[in-house]
Every structure is written in C-alpha cells, then in structure tokens.
C-alpha cells in the first residue's frame, strides 16, 4: 500500500505576537491529515511563543505528535529556515511566515496536485492583505520547459521569488548543489531561483491559498532601507 504524501510546514518565529494566533489557527486547523508542523523560535523576545503554545494547548493538543518546536538564539531568517529544514520529515516542504495566514484547505489542495502530477515544485496564487483592503495576485504560467523565464522573471520581480507561495520536494532542499543565503533581505529569492532550476517539473495551482500581510510594521520589508538594499545586492551578487 502506498504511503500517504506528507508535507512539512516550517515557520520561523520572531516578533509576531500580534499575528501568530491567527496564523497558528489557520495552519493547525488544516483539513489535510498528513502534515508535520515545524516552528523555529529564532530567539524572539516578545510573547510570540507563549501565544503559539496557548493555541496548541487550548485547541490542538491532539496534534502534538506532529508538532516540532525548535529553540535557538537569534540567528536571522535564513538560519531559522535552514534549521527548520533540518527537522523536516515530510516528502515536501512549505515555508510559511507567522504574520500571514493560509486558506483552511490549502494543504489538501496542494497535496492533491502533487499526487496527480508528481511535480517537484508547485506554486500558487495569493492575496496581499493591506489595512482595510485585499488584493489578489495571480502568478504567470511556468513549467519545467520555461523555468529559465521563471527564474529571470523572479530576478526582475515579474514573478514572486518568495518561498511561501511554493511547496517543494524536500530532496531539492538537500541537494548538494543548493547554496543557502547568508543575508536576510532577498533570501527567499536566493533559494527559489535555485529550486526552480533544480526542478524536473513545475506546476501552477491556480488557487488563492496564501494571505500575505502588508501591514506589519515589523516585517523585513519595513526595515532599514539602506540595510535592505545592501543585503539584497549581496545576496544577488
């Protein structure tokens, strides 16, 4: 009998006490039963972990066997993601950010596409959530035959270079050819252009599954402008 497809959700936790409750509810209430949840506490100094643990204890204690909480001194987003990958056991990995949230059947839909296509990378559409308004963002059409264009479009901001609208076969993250980023800003594009290049097959799931919060003043995209541009340049070089 074929083993069920498993997916690891990895969330780096730092400075998100205001948002992690909603995020945790959206993740832990997923309809798909074969999920591993990996939360990496990147040395957060606020109450993010207390809020997360309260949600788990209050409503999702039955999932504890599938929940992994990793604690580390603050090392930054790239290091936290990589730490989470080291604990992932799923066939596929989906990186999610704890100030955002996902649709309740998101993993079920992703798993269905993967099972039907055996793709290495599935990407999907999203909603940008602003204060008081939402904006749907549709991705373009890319396949393994057009992955060079996909990579170029990610470089040129014509396609999303983020990790959170992609679910990727775990073996690609363990590839000896994959280089992990050192700097924070642009770190996800640093990874996704490589993952797309390594993928034998790429599939677009034309569903809005991810809610990307744009009103968090503590988000990396709101940080020091000069520092962001420096890190972005260093990563891309």
N, C-alpha and C positions, 0 to 999 in steps of 0.2 A: 504493500500500500504506500502511495506517495506521501511524503511528509508535507504538512501544510507550509505554505510560504510564510516566513517570519520577517518582520520589519522592525528595526531598532529606531526609535525616535530619540535624538540626542539634543538636549537643551543646556546651554551654558548659562548659569545663573549669576547675575551681578547687578545690584542696584535696581531691582524691578519689583519692589514690594507693592507698589501701587497697581501693578498689572498682572502679577503672576497668578493671582487667584483665578481670574477669568481664563488665563492661558491653561492652567492645570485642569480646570473643569473641561475645557474643550478637548484636551489631549487624553485625559484619563477616562472620559466618557465615550470614547470611540467605539463604534459598533463592531469593528473587526477584532476577533479574539486572540490573534497571534501577534501581539505587539510586546516588545521589550522597551521599557521607559528608562532612559539614562539621563539623570540630572547631574550636572557638574557644577558644584558650588565653587566658583572661582574667587574664594576669599571675600565674599560680599560682606559689607559691614552693616547693612541695614537688616530689616526683618524679612527679607525675601524667603529665606529657608524656613522660618517659623510659619509663614503663611502657607508655603507649599506643604509642610508637614501636617499642618492643621487640616488642609483639604484632604490629604491622603487619609488621615486618621478618622475624619468625620464621615467620609463618603466612599473611600476607595481602599479601605484596609484589605479587602479581598484580593487586591491586585499586588500586594506586597512582594509576592514571589517573582513578579515580573518587573519590579521597580528597583533600579540601582541608583544609589546616591553616592557620588564621589566628592570628597572634600579635598581642596588643595589651597595653598597660598595663592594670592592673586598673581596670575601669570599672563593675563590678557586673553582676548578672544581666540586667536589662533591656537594657543596652547590648550585652552579649555576644550575646544572642538576635538583636537587631536587626542586629548586624554579620554574623552568620551568614546572616540573610535576604538581605543584600546579595550574598552569594556563591552563593546557591542558584540552581540552574538547572532543578530538577525541576518537573513540572506541579503537584505537590502538596508540601507541607512538613509534616514531622512533627518536632516538638521533643521531644527525649529527654534525660533527665538522667543524667549519667555515674556516679551512685552507685546507679542502678537497673539493670534488665536487661529484655529483651524475649524473647518466645517465638520459636523458631527460624524459624517460618513466618509471623510476624506481618505482614511487609510484603506477602508473597504474598496473604494473606487480605484485607488492606486494598485492595490493587490490584484484586483480583477484584471486590470490592463497588463500587469506584469505576467500574470498566469496565462493570459491569452496570447501574449507576444514574445515572452522570454526576452524582453529588451534589457539592455544594460542600464539605460538611463531613461526615466520617464519625467517629463516636465509638464507643468500645468499652469493655469491662469490664476490671477489673484485680484484682490481688491485693496486699493490704497485707502486707509482709513484716516481721514483728517478730522479736525474738530468740527463736528456738526455735518459732515458730508462724507460720502464714499465715492470712489471712482474705480470702475472695473478696468483692469489692464489685461488685454489679450496678447499672448505671445504669437510670434510668427510661426511658420511651418518649417521644421527642420527634420532631417533624417540622417542616418549614417552616411548617406551619399552626399549630403550638403553640410556636413559638420564643419568643413573649412569656413563656410559662410557663417555658420552659427558662431564659431569662435571669433571670427572677425567682427560680427555684429555685437558680441559681448564686449569686445575691446572698445567698440565705438558707441556703446550704450544704446544700440538699436534692439538688443535683446537683454533680458535680465541675466546678469552674471552671478546672482545670489545663489546660495545653496538651498535656501528654504522653499524654492518652488521646483525642486528636483529631488527625486528619490533614486538612489544609485546603488548598483550591486556592490556589496561590501568588499568583494575581492578587488575591485578597482582602487579602493582606498588603501589596500595593502600592496598595491603594485610597487615593485622595486623602482619603477620609472617615475613614480609620483613624488614631486618635491613639495614640501609643506612651507607655507609662508612664514616669514619672521615678523612682519609688521601687521598691524591691525587693519588699517583702512584699505579696502580693496582686497582683503584676504580671501573672501569667498570667490571673487572672480579669478584670483590666482589659482584656486583649486578647480573651479568648474571648467575653465578652458582646458585644463589637463584631462579632467574626467570625460569631457566630451570627446577629446582627441583619442582617448583610450577605449571609448565605447564602440562595440561592434554594431549595436543597434540603438537607435534613439526614437522615442515615441512621444508625441504630443497628446496629452489627455486634455481635451477641450472642455474642461470644467473649472469653475472658480472654487478653489479649495482652501486658499490661504488669505488671511486678513493681515495686511502689513500696516502696522501702526505708524502714522507720520506725525503724531502729536506728543511724542515722548521727548521732553527737553533734555533728557539724559542719554538719548541714543547717540551712537557713534557719529552718525551723520550730522549731529548738532554740536559736535566737539570743536575744539580749536581749529580754525580754518587753515592756518599755516601748517600745523602739525598733520592734519588730514592730507593736505596736498603733498607734503613731503613723504609720508608713508605710502600714499598711493603711487607716487613716482618710483619709490624704491622697490615696491612690490612688482610693478610692471617692468621695470628695468631688469 
